[in-house]
């Protein structure tokens, strides 16, 4: 087994079984409902998160892991025999998680014979997760620390995340748009299309219905047909996720990872959000 290990954070939205099988260490963010602070994945499941959101008039807040949480993970992996660690972090444009990972790396270096390198994924959700998974596979195949780091940096520039929001309720609660606009958009069943560009979530269009939004996402994937690796589907408690996966299958013959959007991203995106994450082939960019 490679002595290079991969660390990421709980915004990655990879299923627990996938991270376990790949040997990926996940450092959790925290979610705050009023005065109650809960550790993502450990103290708050995704189902519990959505239930709490339904009962709350205000959005919860998310907080980056303390540097100590990353340092603890680094030391644990060193004890397990790791000689090097690559950290794939949530976009530095959106969270202080990256900064915590960097500070932790500086803290442990004098104490532990361990080379820790932190890479900004410039992405969210399974955009982060697919990079971490690809790097874990490379490490398992025997790639060295420099090679895995180069892969992570390269993939950060070739990762595409495109999604459709099902509701504007979270944007409304978060104060991002006025109530009148939110009510008008809801009445018209507007489904905003979003895309992650250079680490920032940007608006990429809108559709009037859920069906049209899903069709648009499929069309966007189709424009990359033959140039895609590591296709994944992300969703926030969606009953139509299996249908969406089947819509994508004619465009991609590989395994499609399906991950549920957790509290970190779900806080902002809202229930019903669905989307895709994938890597565009290097020779096609």
C-alpha positions as CSV (number, residue, x, y, z in Angstrom):
1,X,0.0,0.0,0.0
2,X,1.2,3.5,-0.8
3,X,2.5,5.6,2.0
4,X,0.8,8.7,0.4
5,X,-2.6,9.3,2.0
6,X,-5.4,11.6,1.0
7,X,-7.2,14.0,3.4
8,X,-10.3,16.0,2.5
9,X,-13.1,17.7,4.3
10,X,-16.8,16.9,4.7
11,X,-17.9,19.2,1.9
12,X,-16.7,16.5,-0.5
13,X,-20.1,14.7,-0.3
14,X,-18.5,11.3,-1.0
15,X,-20.5,8.4,0.4
16,X,-18.9,7.0,3.6
17,X,-18.4,3.6,2.0
18,X,-16.4,5.2,-0.8
19,X,-14.1,7.1,1.5
20,X,-13.6,4.0,3.7
21,X,-12.8,1.8,0.7
22,X,-10.4,4.4,-0.7
23,X,-8.7,5.1,2.6
24,X,-9.6,8.8,2.4
25,X,-9.6,10.7,5.7
26,X,-12.5,13.2,6.0
27,X,-12.1,16.1,8.4
28,X,-15.6,17.5,9.3
29,X,-16.9,21.0,9.3
30,X,-19.3,22.1,11.9
31,X,-22.9,23.2,11.5
32,X,-24.5,25.8,13.8
33,X,-28.3,26.0,14.4
34,X,-28.6,29.0,16.7
35,X,-26.5,28.2,19.8
36,X,-26.3,24.5,18.9
37,X,-23.1,23.4,17.2
38,X,-22.9,20.0,15.6
39,X,-20.0,18.2,13.9
40,X,-20.9,17.2,10.3
41,X,-21.3,13.5,9.7
42,X,-20.4,12.7,13.3
43,X,-23.2,14.4,15.2
44,X,-25.5,15.4,12.4
45,X,-26.6,13.1,9.6
46,X,-27.9,14.5,6.3
47,X,-31.4,13.3,7.1
48,X,-31.3,15.1,10.5
49,X,-29.9,18.2,8.8
50,X,-32.9,18.4,6.4
51,X,-35.4,17.8,9.2
52,X,-33.9,20.7,11.2
53,X,-33.9,23.0,8.2
54,X,-37.6,22.3,7.7
55,X,-38.3,23.3,11.3
56,X,-36.2,26.5,11.2
57,X,-37.0,29.9,9.8
58,X,-33.3,30.8,9.5
59,X,-30.5,29.1,7.8
60,X,-27.8,27.3,9.8
61,X,-24.3,28.5,9.6
62,X,-21.2,26.5,8.6
63,X,-17.8,26.8,10.2
64,X,-14.4,25.5,8.9
65,X,-12.6,22.9,10.9
66,X,-10.2,24.2,13.4
67,X,-6.5,23.6,12.5
68,X,-6.3,21.2,15.3
69,X,-8.8,18.9,13.6
70,X,-6.6,18.7,10.6
71,X,-3.5,18.2,12.7
72,X,-5.1,15.4,14.6
73,X,-5.9,13.7,11.2
74,X,-2.3,14.2,10.0
75,X,-0.8,12.7,13.2
76,X,-3.2,9.7,13.0
77,X,-2.2,8.9,9.4
78,X,1.5,9.3,10.4
79,X,0.9,6.7,13.1
80,X,-0.6,4.5,10.5
81,X,2.6,4.7,8.4
82,X,1.9,7.6,6.1
83,X,5.1,9.4,4.9
84,X,3.2,12.1,2.9
85,X,-0.3,13.5,2.8
86,X,-2.2,15.4,0.1
87,X,-5.1,17.5,1.3
88,X,-7.9,18.3,-1.1
89,X,-9.8,21.2,0.4
90,X,-13.1,23.0,-0.3
91,X,-12.5,26.1,-2.5
92,X,-10.5,28.7,-0.8
93,X,-12.8,31.3,-2.3
94,X,-15.7,30.0,-0.3
95,X,-14.3,28.8,3.0
96,X,-11.5,29.1,5.6
97,X,-11.1,25.3,5.5
98,X,-8.1,25.5,3.2
99,X,-6.4,28.0,5.5
100,X,-7.0,25.6,8.5
101,X,-5.4,22.7,6.6
102,X,-2.4,24.9,5.8
103,X,-2.0,26.1,9.4
104,X,-2.2,22.5,10.6
105,X,0.5,21.3,8.2
106,X,2.8,24.0,9.6
107,X,2.0,22.9,13.2
108,X,2.7,19.2,12.8
109,X,5.8,19.5,10.6
110,X,8.3,20.1,13.5
111,X,6.8,17.2,15.5
112,X,6.2,14.5,12.9
113,X,8.3,13.3,10.0
114,X,5.6,13.9,7.5
115,X,5.3,15.9,4.3
116,X,1.8,17.5,4.1
117,X,0.8,19.4,1.0
118,X,-2.5,21.3,0.7
119,X,-4.3,21.7,-2.7
120,X,-7.2,24.1,-3.3
121,X,-9.8,22.1,-5.2
122,X,-11.3,25.3,-6.5
123,X,-14.6,23.3,-6.3
124,X,-17.4,22.2,-4.1
125,X,-19.3,19.0,-3.2
126,X,-18.4,16.0,-5.4
127,X,-16.1,18.3,-7.4
128,X,-13.9,18.1,-4.3
129,X,-14.8,14.4,-3.8
130,X,-13.9,13.3,-7.3
131,X,-10.5,14.9,-7.1
132,X,-9.8,13.2,-3.7
133,X,-11.0,9.9,-5.1
134,X,-8.8,10.1,-8.2
135,X,-5.8,11.0,-6.1
136,X,-6.5,8.1,-3.7
137,X,-6.5,5.7,-6.6
138,X,-3.2,7.1,-7.9
139,X,-1.6,6.7,-4.5
140,X,-2.9,3.2,-4.2
141,X,-1.4,2.4,-7.6
142,X,2.0,3.5,-6.2
143,X,2.2,7.2,-7.3
144,X,4.6,9.2,-5.2
145,X,3.8,12.4,-3.3
146,X,5.0,14.8,-6.0
147,X,3.0,12.9,-8.7
148,X,-0.2,12.9,-6.6
149,X,0.2,16.6,-5.8
150,X,0.6,17.3,-9.5
151,X,-2.5,15.3,-10.3
152,X,-4.5,17.1,-7.7
153,X,-3.5,20.5,-9.0
154,X,-4.1,19.5,-12.6
155,X,-7.6,18.1,-11.8
156,X,-8.5,21.2,-9.9
157,X,-8.3,23.0,-13.3
158,X,-10.3,20.4,-15.1
159,X,-13.1,19.7,-12.7
160,X,-16.6,20.8,-13.8
161,X,-19.6,21.1,-11.4
162,X,-23.0,22.1,-12.8
163,X,-26.2,21.9,-10.9
164,X,-29.8,23.0,-10.7
165,X,-31.5,24.4,-7.6
166,X,-35.0,23.3,-7.0
167,X,-36.0,26.0,-4.5
168,X,-35.0,29.6,-3.8
169,X,-36.1,29.2,-0.2
170,X,-32.5,28.9,1.1
171,X,-31.4,32.0,-0.9
172,X,-34.4,33.8,0.6
173,X,-33.6,32.7,4.1
174,X,-30.0,33.6,3.6
175,X,-30.9,37.1,2.5
176,X,-29.3,36.7,-0.9
177,X,-32.4,37.9,-2.8
178,X,-35.4,40.0,-1.6
179,X,-38.6,38.4,-0.6
180,X,-40.6,39.8,-3.5
181,X,-38.1,38.3,-6.0
182,X,-38.1,35.0,-4.2
183,X,-41.9,34.8,-4.2
184,X,-42.1,35.8,-7.9
185,X,-39.5,33.3,-8.9
186,X,-41.3,30.6,-6.9
187,X,-44.6,31.4,-8.5
188,X,-42.9,31.0,-11.9
189,X,-41.2,27.8,-10.7
190,X,-37.8,29.2,-11.7
191,X,-35.0,26.6,-11.3
192,X,-31.7,28.5,-11.3
193,X,-28.7,26.7,-13.0
194,X,-25.4,27.1,-11.3
195,X,-21.8,26.3,-12.2
196,X,-18.5,26.4,-10.3
197,X,-16.0,28.6,-12.1
198,X,-12.6,29.2,-10.6
199,X,-13.7,28.2,-7.2
200,X,-16.8,30.4,-7.1
201,X,-20.5,29.4,-7.6
202,X,-21.9,31.4,-10.6
203,X,-25.3,31.6,-12.1
204,X,-25.4,29.8,-15.4
205,X,-29.0,30.2,-16.5
206,X,-32.5,29.2,-15.4
207,X,-35.3,26.9,-16.4
208,X,-39.1,27.1,-15.7
209,X,-39.6,23.5,-14.6
210,X,-37.7,20.7,-12.9
211,X,-37.9,18.5,-16.0
212,X,-36.4,21.2,-18.2
213,X,-33.7,21.8,-15.6
214,X,-32.7,18.1,-15.7
215,X,-32.8,18.1,-19.4
216,X,-30.5,21.1,-19.5
217,X,-28.0,19.5,-17.2
218,X,-27.9,16.4,-19.5
219,X,-27.4,18.7,-22.5
220,X,-24.5,20.4,-20.8
221,X,-22.9,17.0,-20.1
222,X,-23.5,16.0,-23.7
223,X,-21.3,18.9,-24.8
224,X,-18.4,17.2,-23.1
225,X,-19.3,13.7,-24.4
226,X,-16.2,11.6,-25.0
227,X,-14.1,14.0,-22.9
228,X,-15.4,13.0,-19.5
229,X,-13.8,11.0,-16.7
230,X,-15.0,10.3,-13.1
231,X,-18.6,11.4,-13.7
232,X,-20.5,11.8,-10.4
233,X,-24.1,12.9,-9.5
234,X,-24.8,15.0,-6.5
235,X,-28.2,15.5,-5.0
236,X,-29.9,17.0,-2.0
237,X,-32.6,14.5,-0.8
238,X,-33.9,14.1,-4.4
239,X,-36.5,11.4,-5.2
240,X,-35.7,11.6,-8.9
241,X,-31.9,11.0,-8.7
242,X,-32.2,7.5,-10.1
243,X,-34.1,8.8,-13.1
244,X,-31.4,11.5,-13.6
245,X,-28.6,8.9,-13.5
246,X,-30.4,6.9,-16.2
247,X,-30.6,10.0,-18.3
248,X,-26.9,10.3,-18.1
249,X,-25.9,6.7,-18.8
250,X,-26.1,7.0,-22.6
251,X,-23.4,9.7,-22.4
252,X,-21.0,7.9,-20.1
253,X,-20.1,4.2,-19.9
254,X,-18.1,4.3,-16.7
255,X,-19.2,4.0,-13.1
256,X,-21.2,6.9,-11.8
257,X,-20.6,7.8,-8.2
258,X,-23.8,9.1,-6.5
259,X,-23.4,11.3,-3.4
260,X,-25.9,13.1,-1.3
261,X,-25.2,16.8,-0.7
262,X,-24.5,17.2,3.0
263,X,-25.1,20.1,5.4
264,X,-22.0,22.1,4.3
265,X,-23.2,22.6,0.7
266,X,-26.9,21.9,1.4
267,X,-27.2,24.9,3.7
268,X,-26.7,27.2,0.7
269,X,-28.1,25.1,-2.1
270,X,-31.3,23.8,-0.5
271,X,-33.2,20.6,-0.7
272,X,-33.8,19.3,-4.2
273,X,-30.6,20.6,-5.7
274,X,-29.2,18.1,-8.2
275,X,-26.1,18.2,-10.4
276,X,-23.1,16.6,-11.9
277,X,-19.3,16.7,-11.3
278,X,-16.7,15.4,-13.6
279,X,-13.2,15.9,-15.0
280,X,-12.6,17.0,-18.5
281,X,-9.8,15.0,-20.2
282,X,-6.5,16.8,-20.1
283,X,-5.9,16.4,-23.8
284,X,-9.2,18.1,-24.6
285,X,-8.9,21.3,-22.6
